[in-house]
Every structure is written in C-alpha cells, then in structure tokens.
Amino acid sequence: MVCTSVKEGHECFFMSNKGCGFTGGTCHTIVEQCEGCQKVKDFPTGKYCLVFPDPASKWRYGNCNMATHVQATSNKENGKLNPLKASKRRAA
C-alpha cells in the first residue's frame, strides 16, 4: 500500500487502511552510516531509507546488507593447504 505518513507516494509494507503498522507508527530517519547510499531519499520530513523503516537496526551488528555505498570485503586468507590434495594437483 502507498505510504501516507512519512514517505508519501511510495510503497510501504507496513501501511494499511488503519495507518502505519510499524513500531511507533512511523519510519525512522537514516543514521550517519547511510549517507551516500542510493536507497536514501529526501522527503519534506527528513531523509528516509526506501527499504528499511529503522535503518539504525541494520547497522547495529555491522554493515547494512542493502547499502550500495559499502564494498564487501573478503576475509579469505591463505590458510592451511591439505598436503595430499596439493601433491595430487602437482601430479595432474
């Protein structure tokens, strides 16, 4: 349903005929880490995320999974290599 409270004119999962069903009855503004994301839009009442109603909760335990401005880093290190498999690779 289309939001009529904060993000007027945009589809919202929490909107119903009775109003906004999100906790507190309204979406929350973005946090500092959201700056630069393509999913942030400026509305007359402030800047809001178009995907999540509470952006602070997405950043609480690390990076937001929908952030377009953050590059994923790989923590893959050169770990131990099985010597048996390594010898088979050399033989082939």
C-alpha positions as CSV (number, residue, x, y, z in Angstrom):
1,M,0.0,0.0,0.0
2,V,1.2,3.6,-0.6
3,C,2.5,5.4,2.4
4,T,0.5,8.5,3.5
5,S,2.5,9.5,6.6
6,V,6.3,10.0,6.1
7,K,7.3,8.6,2.7
8,E,4.2,9.9,0.8
9,G,3.7,8.3,-2.6
10,H,6.0,5.3,-2.0
11,E,5.0,1.7,-1.5
12,C,5.3,0.5,2.1
13,F,4.9,-3.0,3.6
14,F,3.7,-1.5,6.9
15,M,1.0,0.7,5.6
16,S,-2.6,-0.4,6.0
17,N,-6.1,1.2,6.0
18,K,-5.6,1.9,9.7
19,G,-2.3,3.7,9.1
20,C,1.3,2.8,9.6
21,G,1.8,-0.5,11.4
22,F,5.5,-0.1,12.2
23,T,6.6,0.2,15.8
24,G,5.8,3.7,16.9
25,G,3.5,4.3,13.9
26,T,6.2,5.9,11.6
27,C,9.5,5.1,9.9
28,H,12.8,6.4,11.4
29,T,15.2,8.7,9.8
30,I,18.5,7.5,8.5
31,V,21.7,7.2,10.5
32,E,25.1,8.6,9.7
33,Q,26.3,5.4,8.1
34,C,23.5,5.6,5.5
35,E,24.8,8.8,3.9
36,G,25.8,8.2,0.3
37,C,23.5,5.2,-0.2
38,Q,21.3,5.1,-3.3
39,K,18.4,3.8,-1.3
40,V,18.1,7.0,0.7
41,K,15.6,9.6,-0.4
42,D,15.0,13.1,0.9
43,F,11.4,13.8,1.9
44,P,9.9,17.0,3.4
45,T,10.1,15.5,6.9
46,G,13.7,14.3,6.5
47,K,15.9,11.6,4.9
48,Y,14.5,8.1,4.9
49,C,15.6,4.7,3.6
50,L,13.3,3.3,0.9
51,V,14.0,-0.3,2.0
52,F,14.0,-0.4,5.9
53,P,11.8,1.5,8.3
54,D,14.5,1.5,11.0
55,P,18.0,1.9,9.4
56,A,19.8,2.0,12.7
57,S,18.9,-1.6,13.4
58,K,20.6,-2.7,10.1
59,W,23.9,-1.1,11.1
60,R,23.9,-2.3,14.7
61,Y,25.9,-5.5,14.1
62,G,27.9,-4.5,11.1
63,N,27.3,-3.2,7.6
64,C,23.8,-3.0,6.2
65,N,23.2,-5.7,3.7
66,M,21.4,-3.3,1.3
67,A,24.0,-0.5,1.4
68,T,25.0,0.5,-2.1
69,H,28.0,2.6,-1.0
70,V,29.8,0.0,1.1
71,Q,32.1,-2.5,-0.7
72,A,32.1,-6.1,0.7
73,T,35.5,-7.2,1.9
74,S,36.7,-10.7,1.7
75,N,38.3,-12.2,4.9
76,K,39.6,-15.2,3.0
77,E,43.2,-15.7,3.9
78,N,45.8,-18.2,2.7
79,G,45.0,-20.9,5.2
80,K,46.5,-24.3,5.5
81,L,46.5,-26.5,2.4
82,N,46.0,-30.2,2.6
83,P,49.4,-31.7,1.5
84,L,47.7,-34.8,0.0
85,K,45.5,-32.6,-2.3
86,A,48.4,-30.4,-3.1
87,S,50.5,-33.4,-4.3
88,K,47.6,-34.6,-6.5
89,R,47.3,-31.2,-8.1
90,R,51.0,-31.1,-9.0
91,A,50.8,-34.6,-10.5
92,A,47.9,-33.8,-12.8
